[in-house]
Amino acid sequence: IIGAIPGLSPPMAIALLIPVSFNFPPTEALIMMVSCYAAGMYGGSFSAILIRAPGTSASAASAIEGYELTKKGKAIQAIRISTFASVLGGLISGLVLLLLAPPLAEVALLFGPAEYFLMAVLGLTAIASISFGHIFKGLIAGLLGLFAATVGEDEINGVARFTFGFDEFKQGFAFLPVLIGLFAFSQLLTDVEDDKRAKSPLMSQPGTVVKVEHRQAIAIILKRWINLFRSSFIGIFTGILPAAGGSISNILAYDQAKKASPNRSNFGKGEYDGIVAPEAANNATAGGALIMMMALGIPGDIVTAVMLGALLG
């Protein structure tokens, strides 16, 4: 529920559960928090697919293809594909967590400033891939994102940048509100531009909803097993890197899925690969973040930092 509501997030849910967790044995408390973590990541896909407003930052890429499928009357199909992709991505990362936690944690420690810089560059190059022919608009959006990230106190020198004397700006812009605001604001501008289209039914075929059985959704995903495993390992690798998380892994997985797909021209129009990739990646990120927390006591993202604090308490 918290994941599906834009503006709320798994860290907030787990923070609320900390007082409750003290009443449980450590194993049960950990199960409760990990379950909330995974379910929160998945819940963000509901609002992303149905209203194009990602519930969490880890569902940003799912909104691109999911909303297009919703407009075609395939919302239920998109949600079921998202469900099973999330489950399988989580299971893959869980197996990796059980079998390869210590060696993967050691690999993560080898990452230094240069590697993090190159990873940031890799994320920025994804702009070219997901701009769908509007590379100039994509570059403008990327520059606006970089500018938003410069607002606040410098993490190294502590110098206030672009705060204009407001203390509220010293902490910078939080990623999740900016993401949700931009998605919702762009939809608002689209509605203002064409009020007739804004008032028209969302689905192109009103009154008809394409239904798909669970086994059909699983078959769609298994036909894309290469994309599933590639996206899951992208999520695991991103998860073990401190401070990366699902907000990066879902975009990287979507970008790689588009580059590897033979149906590249279908992306942006409701392509199933564009849902399988980010949903498998963002749930696999949870396993990767837990690898660092369990093996070395280093939280991989905000959620595991909150969980670690609860366990130490």
Secondary structure, 3 states (H helix, E strand, C coil): CCCCCCCCCHHHHHHHHHHHHCCCCHHHHHHHHHHHHHHHHHHHHHHHHHHCCCCCHHHCCHHHHHHHHHHCCCHHHHHHHHHHHHHHHHHHHHHHHHHHHHHHHHHHHCCCHHHHHHHHHHHHHHHHHCCCCCHHHHHHHHHHHHHHHHCEECCCCCCEECCCCCHHHHHCCCHHHHHHHHHHHHHHHHHHHCHHHHHCCCCCCCCCCCCCCHHHHHHHHHCCHHHHHHHHHHHHHHHHCCCCCHHHHHHHHHHHHHHHCCCHHHCCCCCCHHHHHHHHHHHHHHHHHHHHHHHHCCCCCHHHHHHHHHHHC
